[in-house]
Amino acid sequence: MNKSTALVILLVAICFLHTINTESQEREGNIVEYFGKEKINEVSEGEILHLFEEGLILSGLRGSFAVKAVESDPVIATFLGKPGKMIQKGDSFEDKNGTTLSWDTISVNKTNEFEGNFRSGYLFLNFESDQDQMAVLEASGHTTAIVNGMPHEGDHYDYGWSLIPVQLKKGNNPILLTGGRFNRIRARLLKTDAPVQFTERDMTLPDLIAEENTELWGALRVMNVSSNEFAGGSILASLHGNEIGYDLKPIAPDYVKKVPFKIPAIQGLEIDTKQDVFLELRDKKGKLLDTLTISLDVKSAYKHHKETFISDLDGSVQYYSVAPSLTKNTSNQALTLTVHGASVEAVNQAAAYQQKDSMHIVAATNRRPFGFAWEDWGRMDAMEVLGIAEKKYETDPQHTYLTGHSMGGHGTWYLGVTYPDRFAAIGPAAGYPDLIKYRRGFVERMRERPESDFERFGMTKQEFMDQADGKQPTQNLQDLSDIIQRAGNTSRSLKLKENYLHYGVYVLHGEKDNVVPTDIAREMRQVLGTFHDDFAYYEYPDGEHWFGSESVDWPPLFEFFNFRKIKKDPEIDELQFKTASPGVSEGSHYLEIWQQQTPLEISSFSMEKEADTVYVTTENIALFKVNFEKAGDSLLELKLDDTFFPVSEMKAEQFFRFKDGNWITAEKPSSSVKNPKRNGTFKDAFKNNMVFVYATKGTKEENQWYLNRARYDAEKFWYRGNGTIHLVKDTDFKESEYPDNNIILYGNSDNNAAWKKLLKNAPFKVSNNSFTFGTKKWSGNDLGAYMVYPRTNTEKATIGIITATGREGMHAAYANDYLLNATFFPDVMIFDAEMPAKGLESIKAAGFFGNSWQIEDGDFVWGEENN
């Protein structure tokens, strides 16, 4: 085994202190102050209508140490759908532990920010308007805003990006802000210069490449601060007399949307200069609405640079950064995908590497510097960038590598275990394999503490550990918790650890790392040592989380990489593979898992090849595929568990079904059943150029809620994932215009006109005051649900459904933590109006459709009243 010293990556000579490890990262200021970005303080979109200087704070709420199946927030619950909800000094609130807390006054400091214990608290503000009027809430440092009873995304990382159009009413306009990453919040109301205009806050821009002459993509936000949809608009970009236009999709009312635009092709630019691009925003009649000049860097294709692309995930503009090979204009070179740590920009990640001979180094973004911890949409971004880079640089697929530092070290462990046949070697540095386990580090340390240490929590050690371990008071609640959290098995890297056998592993960690404790690396060394024969481990002497440039561009790591390659399919003699979902990762080389017996439990196969026979043993597989063409010509026989199949009688791509305890040959299944292209869960609907379709056929209150609810999801996906979301009225939705897109449907069969088009054959129906799910039926206006179901007449598109039976159910379905990493959503969750306040005990049903997308062959747990 090669014991060469190790790798790492990250950027800047600044060590990142993780969001999760609160003990080691209590700092002043905001995250952008640490890493070279300046928080936006200036207002360029109009004038300040009101600066909030006085408010009320509620703090000291005791949090839970458990990884919860269902999140809840009883404070937010009291404000949802209540536009007139007011708070006075001294008003009390009783938390779930029976502790009574009181709202108290708070004033801004000299920088016009409220400072207080907001990490476990809330800020209440009120604006008394002398008239009905439009304004923009510009707040920072908060996670969620409730404005006149309506939820909105916040600015958790205190960037100064948040611009939320709001309809102010004459009289009181209460605002609740929940705490963010820091104990500071600023809040202002703006009066914009125009109803439709540009904002410079948060742009995604490319470098101009001197040697290339191609059109490029950029993105910026357009503000529609009006009650009307902005349709027919366009952006014209000019560069040195070259012009190119781009037609915008309609922008919903009261919505700030990040939109793509094109940059004209131009050649002959001088390297290391800056070039101005002039942008014009015009309406459907060609009227000029706004202008903006942006500055772009000119770089060489043969030096560090960044490139933009349109993502298949949502049609947004994303970027990746490159340290290109020193070997110019040559195909079949190696490629290393590098994934950054939390707060790090991909451009800085790539800049941390010296260029290599015969290897391109490509840094994906995770969609944002924090993004999704390389899970969910961060995972999709990484693999999308890998595919784009492989195609652009025509790299050698047998020499593809993966590395990352800190959160990117986690990304390395996680991406590597999820897609093991894509990499010849991985190099996690200062990383942790399991995100949930890492977040529970404090809990695990507390297991070793004496009973006296738990008095500060107001509970015994046993009570603390029961809560932290998610132990429920009844078996039914435990079963509900378990099946919901099963949806998170795709994130549990250590449950898939045998996949690391696909390649060499190089582990690097600082000896004195207290951000990602060194014990995590030592534990992984011990784990690998029990089954892996090709890994190297190196502890950098006296190294902390960041120990200089050697943390990132470490020659022995790349030496380790250079001696390893992916075997060609016919050369594979043995293989082990595990997955929690074929929809995330279905297989390795020429063997694929298409359906599971028990959804989202671990499925696996082991393969050994001896002479002309392949022996495969399986676990939790219902439908299996073997590509004999890829396997090579030497195979004569397949033994699948206890059944032999002569290869001469098999198709080039042969399916096998597990039936009545035995394997039989099968035809390729219809796309109408579960398969790797669409297997659930609910979160999986948020991809494939998804379109948000909101209800307009209900009452005025319902219509306002569902428009806002769709905007809220769009706001969050923009903030967390640099997303571009198209919002469409149900009455404007035409299936022919979105033939293969995923659809996120807001409303029910009575108030959303698209329901009957999309879900007429579904085994469930939600209408006003009625919810039918197979043979189960509930009545009342207090029910809500999150569900996923396939679109008909398409092979891959799905429908995500945010639905309710009435007013109370709508408010219960307000939360959208499904757009965060490390949250759990199976195919179906049905709940009542108490869920925002009480969480798990309000769940009526949760689980997974069967492989036929039906309820009868599904796996569901029902709330106690339905058993």
Disulfide bonds with the S-S distance in Angstrom:
none
